[in-house]
Amino acid sequence: MNETIESQIDEYIKSGKKDSVKCILGQVRGEKGEAYMISLADKLKVPRRWRPCPKHLQPKRNGSIGDADWGGKCSNCGQSPVVPGIGLCGPCCFGEADTVDGDW
């Protein structure tokens, strides 16, 4: 499994697909934890701007972050909506593809 993930990330890096790299690293973080995700990203030399937002910088998901801001564009990928006060879309901020369209 790790070889498959590593080869996918390597392929996406070479092709310039930073959103795909973020998505895969977000899934790795969810399954194996933050430290494992960071060590994998370091091993594969993933640029820091291509990594999911660190957990300690993410807003809490208890509803206190507010409604999605449909008027803004993600400062990383240009998608809408963005997390209020953060300026990133759900997938870029949380590293989870299922937060697209303000579903956080």
C-alpha positions in Angstrom: 0.0 0.0 0.0 2.7 2.5 0.9 4.5 2.0 -2.4 1.3 2.7 -4.2 0.7 5.9 -2.2 4.3 7.0 -2.7 4.2 6.3 -6.4 0.9 8.2 -6.8 2.3 11.2 -4.9 5.5 11.1 -6.9 3.6 11.0 -10.2 1.4 13.9 -9.1 4.4 16.0 -8.1 6.0 15.4 -11.4 2.8 16.4 -13.3 2.2 19.5 -11.1 -1.1 18.3 -9.6 -0.8 19.9 -6.1 -4.5 19.5 -5.3 -4.2 15.8 -5.8 -1.1 15.6 -3.6 -3.0 17.5 -0.9 -5.9 15.2 -1.1 -3.8 12.0 -0.8 -1.8 13.4 2.1 -5.0 14.4 3.8 -6.3 10.8 3.5 -2.9 9.5 4.8 -3.2 11.9 7.8 -6.7 10.7 8.5 -5.7 7.0 8.5 -2.2 7.1 10.0 -1.9 10.4 11.8 -0.2 13.8 11.4 3.4 12.7 12.2 3.2 9.9 9.6 1.9 12.2 7.0 4.6 14.8 7.7 7.4 12.1 7.5 6.0 10.8 4.3 5.8 14.3 2.8 9.4 15.0 3.9 10.6 11.7 2.5 9.0 12.4 -0.9 10.1 16.1 -0.8 6.6 17.5 -1.1 6.8 21.3 -1.1 5.2 22.7 2.1 2.7 24.7 0.1 1.4 21.4 -1.4 0.7 19.9 2.0 -2.6 20.0 3.8 -3.1 22.8 6.4 -1.6 21.6 9.7 -4.2 20.4 12.2 -3.3 23.0 14.8 -4.1 25.8 12.3 -7.4 24.4 11.3 -10.6 25.7 12.7 -12.6 23.4 15.0 -15.4 21.5 13.3 -18.0 22.2 16.0 -19.9 24.7 13.9 -18.1 27.7 15.3 -16.3 28.4 12.1 -19.4 29.8 10.4 -21.0 29.3 7.1 -19.1 28.9 3.9 -18.0 32.1 2.2 -19.2 31.7 -1.4 -17.9 35.2 -2.4 -14.3 34.3 -1.8 -11.8 32.2 -3.8 -9.3 29.8 -2.2 -5.9 31.4 -2.0 -4.3 28.1 -2.9 -6.5 26.6 -5.7 -9.0 29.3 -6.6 -12.1 27.3 -5.8 -15.2 28.5 -3.8 -16.4 28.5 -1.1 -13.8 29.3 1.4 -13.6 28.8 5.2 -14.3 32.2 6.8 -11.2 33.9 8.2 -8.9 31.3 6.7 -9.1 32.0 2.9 -8.8 28.3 1.9 -11.5 26.0 0.5 -12.5 23.0 2.5 -10.2 20.4 0.8 -7.1 22.7 1.0 -7.8 23.7 4.6 -8.8 20.3 6.1 -7.1 18.0 3.6 -10.3 16.0 3.1 -12.0 15.9 -0.3 -15.5 15.5 1.3 -15.4 19.0 2.7 -15.9 20.4 -0.8 -18.9 22.8 -1.3 -18.8 24.0 2.3 -19.5 20.7 3.9 -17.6 21.2 7.1 
